[in-house]
Amino acid sequence: MSDGRAQAWTTVAKTGTETDRGQLSLSAVEAAIGVLLLFAATATFALGVPDAGAEEAQLDEYAADAATVLSREPPRHEGPTRLDEVSRSRAAFERERDALERRVERILPENLMFRVVTPHGAVGFQRPTDAPTGRATVPTLSGRVRIWVWYA
């Protein structure tokens, strides 16, 4: 380097106008990232909880799925479908009661309780009054069959 250039760089270095750069300390960057992660976790817990309507909608879907399966199954003895068979008469309901209850238990997830109400009786558990429930109704030749589900 020529002497003139070296002197100019020395002057600039002493005054600090061109070589000083703003650098963020590493601990400040880590602290900012930590704050963002804590905010994200807090926001997930605060805002990530579904509203009560979502739970009932899911229960309605479980009930509708069970109703669809039962309404499309062939009867064990007589009638066009299994649900029509159990709603046909008191005697048919009593004959099929245990098989219907076992079938519904197999269809639904283990964390659900249920009640199936036919014109001639009901199977399952007593329906709660203080818990969210889902339901589905299936029309049959002998009347409506209602399926209620709720979380255990």
N, C-alpha and C positions, 0 to 999 in steps of 0.2 A: 504494500500500500504506500502511496505517496504520503509525504509528511502533512500535506494539507488535509487529506482525507482522514488521516489518523487523528488529527487535531479536531476535526469536525465531529467525529464519532466520540471522542473523549468528552467533548463539550456536551453532546447530546446525552451521553451516559450519565454525566454528572447532574444535568438538569432533570433527567428522568422523564422526558417528554415522549420518546418513542419506544423505549425498551420496557417500561413498566407495563405489565398486563394485569388486569383484574383477575385474580384466581380465587375460586371458592374453596374453602377448606374442605377436606374430605369428611370431617366429622359433621359439618353443616349439611352436606349432601346426604349423609347417612341419616341424620336426624329428620330431614325433610321426607325421605323415603319412608322412614318409620312412622311418621305422622300420617302420611297418605295411606299406608297399610292399615293403621288403626282406624282411620276414618272409613276405609272400605269395609272392614270387618263390622264396625258399628252400624254402618248403613245397611249392610246385608241383614243383620239381625233385626234392625228397626223396621225396615221396609220390606223384607223378604217374607213376612208372615202373610199367608193368604187370608182373605176375608172369610167370614162364616158361610157365605153363600157358596163358596167353592167346595166346601166339605159336603154340603147337602147335594150339590150337583153331582159330585162323585158318587155319593150314595144312591142317587137316582139312577146313575149309569149301572151300578152293580145290580140294582133291582131289575132294571130293564134287561140286562144281560141274562139274569136268571130266568126272567119271564120268557124271553125269546127261546132259550134252550128248552124250557119245559113245554112251551106251546108248540114246539116242533118235534117233540119226541113222540114216537108211536105209543099207544096205550099198552098196558100189560094184559088187559082182558078184552075190553070193548070200547068203542067210541073212536072218533077221528084222531084225537090227541090225548096225551096223558092228562092235561089239565081238564079237558072235557070229561074224561073218565072219572076223575075225583069229584067233579062238581055235578055229576049226573044224578046221584041219589045218595041218601044217607048210608045205605048198605055199601055202596061202592066206595064212598069216602072212608068208612071204617075199615074196609078190607085193604085199602091202599094207603092208609094213614102213615104207617111206619116206613113203607118204601118211599113215599113222597118226602118224608122228613130226611131220610138218609140221602136221597138224591139231591135235595137242596143243600145239605151240608157239604156234599162233594163238589157242587157247582161253585159255591161262594168261597172266598178266601177265609182262612182260619180266624182272622181278627174281626169277622162280622157275625152278628147274631141276626136272626130273621123270624118272621112270622108270615105264614101263608094262610090267607082267609078265603074259604070257599063258601058257597051258599049252604053247605051242610056241616061245616065245622072248620077248625083251624089247627095248624101244626106249628111247632116252633116255640119260641119264648114269648113271654108277656112283653108287649111293646112299652118302652119307657115313655114317660110324658115330658121329661126334662132333657132329653138328648136329641141331637139332630138325627133325623131319619130320612131315608129315601124310599120311594115307593114306585110300584108299577102296577098297572091294572091290565088284565087280559080278558077280553070278552069271550065267553064260551057259549055253546048252545043252551046250557042250563043256567047261565048267570055269570056274573063277574067274579074273577079270582084276583085278589090283591096280594102283592108281595111287598112286605116291609123289611127293610134292612137298616142296621145301625152298627156303630163300632162297639165292640165288647169292652 
